[in-house]
């Protein structure tokens, strides 16, 4: 490409030098005949044509040179861009590698911390196991001690003490029991462990009265009195349980009416 540039410059210089020489010769030469002038003119025209050809060729060379230079510059820029891209990718890869190395270092630290935590947890588990074993032994000893003690039997609240002249038939007919003598088999079935013959009961016997789940209100009854029946709770202060279970039909706990069927919650 440099050779072409030099060649174009030399051709342009030669053309200009030729034109200058011809002009100087014309000015210095003595007057000539018309034929000589025509010949000289023809020579000059030929030289001008040749000079024009040389100038055109020089322009073409210059144009080609500029195109080649532009192409060369473009190729250089492309190669430079590729080189820069490769350098940038290399730098990015180096940064990523450094970041990955730091993450690996952090991960190693986390792994070490996790191992320490696992070891501490293992020790704690061992301590808990030992404490659990000791606690189980204490519980076993307590169970053995409790097994040696006599069983405490809870006395049921729904109990009636037999009075003089009582029979199962009569007891069942009392309003505080079932208000129905035909319910006596219920008392008998609940007390078979102490009643061998349903016709033979004794003064002072404590008979379990199976509690009722329903109660029909009798004349002059109130919740306090009903709650105290042996067939209900045998405790007057439990009247609130009856009231809460029958709010749909009892608006005022002090007002209940004969014939109302009340739910008696048990358990």
CORPERA-V146788 format. One record per pair of residues at least 12 apart in sequence whose C-alpha atoms are under 6 Angstrom apart, sorted by the first residue. I is the first residue (numbers start at 1). J is the second residue. D is the distance in whole Angstrom. If there is no record, write none. Layout:
BEGIN
i->(I I)
j->(J J)
d->(D D)
END
This chain:
BEGIN
i->(8 8 15 158 158 158 158 159 159 159 160 160 161 161 161 162 162 162 163 164 168 169 169 172 176 177 177 187 209 211 211 212 212 213 214 214 214 215 215 216 216 216 217 217 217 218 219 223 224 224 227 242)
j->(58 61 51 208 209 230 234 207 208 209 206 207 204 205 206 203 204 205 203 203 184 181 184 184 229 230 231 209 231 231 232 231 232 264 262 263 264 261 262 259 260 261 258 259 260 258 258 239 236 239 239 264)
d->(5 6 6 6 5 5 6 5 5 6 6 5 6 6 5 5 5 5 5 6 5 5 5 5 5 6 5 6 6 5 5 6 6 5 6 5 5 6 5 6 6 4 5 5 5 5 5 5 5 5 5 6)
END
